[in-house]
Amino acid sequence: MDIESAPSSIEISSPFPTTRWGRVLFGLFVTVPPIFSFSMINALKPEWQSGKLSDYAILFLFPEASLFVLPLLTYSVVCYLALLIDSGKFAPKFLVRFGVYTGVILALHYSVAVLLSLQFSIWIVLLFLAWISPLIFSRIYPWVVKKWNLKLLGILLASFTVVLALISMIISRNFFSPFFTAFIFLVLVAPFWSFLLSAQTAIWLVKNHESKLTLSRGLGIITWLAAYVGALRFNIMKMYELYAALPPQPPNCYIATAAAQGHPRIVGSQPVRLVNGNFMRVNPQLQRLKSVELALMAVAPTLHALIRKVYDVIGKRLAAHIKNSLLADIAFLILVPVEWISFLALKLVIPEIESISRKMYLS
């Protein structure tokens, strides 16, 4: 072999898929879930100042709080997409490589925020396992391929996916449940999986394309760090501003809240101790109507604001006349058609809304 034609260093394998469809899937993964997350995060907005760390984390992820982080994130995503399209052309450009390096920081930034937005439960453990599953799979896959037939492995994985989808349909009694669950899963794992993708790409770039740190590159790094610190400061300040704008007490549903004061055997209410120490009677009807309101606020915030202004006036006055359990029972029965029609319509879109609604006012 010609000595002069030999590479000066050992080149590690490319972190990008070799097939066009693989690159398309990678590109969709780093763009679609973040866009969906930012557009739907309003649905998780806290109702009031509960003092929970998860509420602060959710507000930290709001687009208006991340206003100056988003351009930095866009820059990183564009640089990664450029490498997906033609790594040979764009990898030698430091401006593109630097975008991938900063993407590692931003992906970790959002991964931590997503983790904090979940209340401590078994879901955090499951999310962590989902986060590291690519690392486990990459170790197991070569061994499985050697031991098993690759086609058989594909059939088994596809069968397992279909079985999980059928179980989800049966439990939720909704055809769209598997698709909704899969999309929510992708949204939750997207930040950390993006971190893994960008970190793998960054390592490849450093080993194969980095040479020395020049003055211009150093100034570029300092400029980006200054911009990131400024954006992060705005992010945190806006988070506190959004939190301060929340009601200090749980907002009332007025009529539904008054209806929950009826005879427990009829309205199905129970006393619940709030974070502030006060007690409040809560029933499934109140929880469902609050779920419908939050969904309307997320999908049509302008319409929700208009309806809420009218209801704040009319609902408060009507609720003031419900002064005994008998009138509360009547109000409960009047609201039943409204409750079920609106809630069933919401369930067509969000199959898991039943389990979500049960947690309203209880956590």
Residue pairs with C-beta under 8 A, 6 or more apart in sequence:
9 207
9 208
11 207
11 208
12 203
12 204
12 207
12 208
14 87
14 204
15 197
15 200
15 201
15 203
15 204
16 22
16 23
16 26
16 83
16 84
16 87
16 201
17 23
17 25
17 26
23 84
23 85
26 84
26 197
27 81
27 84
29 186
29 190
29 193
29 194
29 197
30 77
30 80
30 81
30 194
30 197
31 77
31 81
33 186
33 187
33 190
34 73
34 77
34 190
34 191
34 194
36 183
36 187
37 61
37 187
37 190
38 61
38 63
38 66
38 70
40 187
40 298
41 58
41 61
41 62
41 63
42 62
42 297
42 298
42 301
43 294
43 295
43 297
43 298
44 58
44 117
45 58
45 59
45 62
45 294
45 297
45 298
46 52
46 55
46 58
46 59
46 243
46 246
47 246
47 247
47 250
47 251
47 290
47 294
48 246
48 247
48 248
48 249
48 250
48 251
49 55
49 243
49 244
49 246
49 247
49 248
50 275
51 275
52 119
53 116
54 116
54 117
54 118
54 119
55 243
56 116
56 239
56 243
57 113
57 114
57 116
57 117
58 117
59 65
59 239
59 242
59 243
60 66
60 113
60 116
60 117
60 235
60 236
60 239
61 110
61 113
61 114
61 117
62 238
62 239
62 242
63 70
64 238
64 242
65 234
65 235
65 238
65 239
65 242
66 73
66 235
67 231
67 234
67 238
68 227
68 230
68 231
68 234
68 235
69 106
69 109
69 228
69 231
69 232
69 235
72 102
72 106
72 224
72 227
72 228
72 231
73 103
73 106
75 99
75 102
76 99
76 100
76 102
76 103
76 106
76 198
77 103
78 99
79 90
79 95
79 96
79 97
79 98
79 99
79 100
79 103
80 99
80 100
80 103
80 197
80 198
80 201
82 90
82 96
83 90
83 91
83 96
83 100
83 201
90 96
91 97
91 205
91 208
91 209
92 209
94 217
94 220
95 220
97 205
97 209
97 210
98 217
98 220
98 221
98 224
100 198
100 201
100 202
100 205
101 202
101 205
102 224
102 228
103 194
103 198
103 202
104 195
104 198
104 199
104 202
105 228
107 191
107 192
107 194
107 195
107 198
107 199
108 195
109 232
110 191
111 131
111 191
111 192
111 195
113 191
114 127
114 188
114 191
114 192
115 124
115 127
118 124
118 127
119 363
127 188
127 189
130 185
130 188
130 189
131 189
131 192
131 193
134 193
134 196
135 196
144 153
145 153
164 178
165 178
168 177
168 178
168 181
169 175
169 177
169 178
171 177
172 351
172 352
173 351
174 347
174 348
174 351
176 348
176 351
177 351
177 352
180 350
180 351
180 352
181 352
249 276
250 274
250 280
250 361
252 316
252 319
253 286
253 289
253 290
253 293
253 315
254 311
254 312
254 315
254 316
254 318
254 319
255 315
255 318
255 319
255 322
255 331
255 335
256 285
256 286
256 289
256 290
256 335
257 280
257 286
257 319
258 319
258 322
258 328
258 331
259 267
259 283
259 285
259 286
259 322
259 328
259 329
259 331
259 332
259 335
260 267
260 269
260 281
260 282
260 283
260 285
260 286
260 328
260 332
261 267
261 269
261 281
261 322
261 325
261 328
262 269
262 325
262 326
262 328
262 329
262 331
262 332
263 325
263 328
263 329
264 270
266 329
266 332
267 283
267 285
267 328
267 329
267 332
268 283
268 284
268 285
269 281
269 282
269 283
269 286
270 281
270 282
270 283
271 279
271 280
271 281
271 282
272 279
272 280
272 281
272 282
272 361
272 362
273 279
274 280
274 361
280 361
282 360
282 361
282 362
283 332
284 357
284 358
285 332
285 335
285 336
285 339
286 360
286 361
287 357
287 358
287 359
287 360
287 361
288 339
288 342
288 343
288 357
289 335
289 338
289 339
289 342
289 343
290 357
290 360
290 361
291 343
291 346
291 353
291 356
291 357
291 360
292 342
292 343
292 346
293 304
293 308
295 346
295 349
295 350
295 353
296 303
296 304
296 307
297 304
321 327
322 328
322 331
343 353
343 357
346 353
347 353
347 354
350 356
